[in-house]
Amino acid sequence: MKPGDTLMKHYLQFKDLRAQEYAYLFERTREIKKRFKNYEKYQPLVDRTLAMIFEKASTRTRVSFEAGMYQMGGMVVNLTTGDSQLGRAEPIEDSARVISRMVDLVMIRTFEQTKIERFAAHSRVPVINGLTNEFHPCQILADLFTYIEHRGAIAGKTVAWVGDGNNMANTWLQAADILGFTLHVSTPSGYELDQAVAGVRNTACVKLFDNPLDACRGADLVTTDVWTSMGYEAENERRMADFAKWCVDSRMMAVAKPDALFMHCLPAHRGEEVAAEVIDGPQSVVWDEAENRMHVQKALMEYLLLGRIG
């Protein structure tokens, strides 16, 4: 795809793609990962440049995108808060017009979703959401592929979300709506999932539980996140108290299905949102999940830049 192509796609939230596109991406991820594991060179993005803009600090997002782009034959320009300052040094719209004339793809990790939407509206190249306060689509893309890799199709399954009704929960809800599985959500009072943010069509795909143990009952996958997300550090002490009963422990995994998986987007705090025996136990696939960020993002970048292969 060329800059300005009317078929150009952005990936700003999970619902930007359809179920058929996700089926294609998961198949491409499987193929790209297999080549990586077999040390087969695969570089379809030679002479393509990815700009990464970080207003929120990152470990996994930077390493996975940067390593992935290099492996695909492309190049990377890394911009931190001091380099970019979206909307401060110049209007976001102007930054988008300039940066998108110099690169082929932009990944942004920032605060408000409106920032990335404004950037994309004035970009000549595809824009990827590396994380915002509202959504984290690349992480859920990796989580879903990891589940499929270990257990097969996710349609008809049950995913239990235990913890904060945050950007991860919003994105899981969009995924449930599009891919046909059920999402069980349990959050402390005051930290509920805001279904209006996700904007799903089928609200029947989500079930809410006051007791996290009930949310995990019969689940095929149990997942959580830190209690204090980036940007909410001032609330940390209060959150520690409010979330005390929402630690995913062996009791919760015991009421899930016997072959249930545990996931966490990392970084994790053992003894807070997850017990050590769970994240380090036999049902945990967090390390596969972390690696798969790179592989699904490689498939996503390939799709956004080249369209369907074959």
Secondary structure, 3 states (H helix, E strand, C coil): CCCCCCCCCCECCHHHCCHHHHHHHHHHHHHHHHHHHCCCCCCCCCCCEEEEEECCCCCHHHHHHHHHHHHCCCEEEEECHHHHCECCCECHHHHHHHHCCCCCEEEEECCCHHHHHHHHHCCCCCEEEEECCCCCHHHHHHHHHHHHHHHCCCCCCEEEEECCCCHHHHHHHHHHHHHCCEEEEECCCCCCCCHHHHCCCCHHHEEECCCHHHHHCCCCEEEECCCCCCCCHHHHHHHHHHCCCCCECHHHHHHCCCCCEEEECCCCCECCCECHHHHCCCCECHHHHHHHHHHHHHHHHHHHHHCCCC
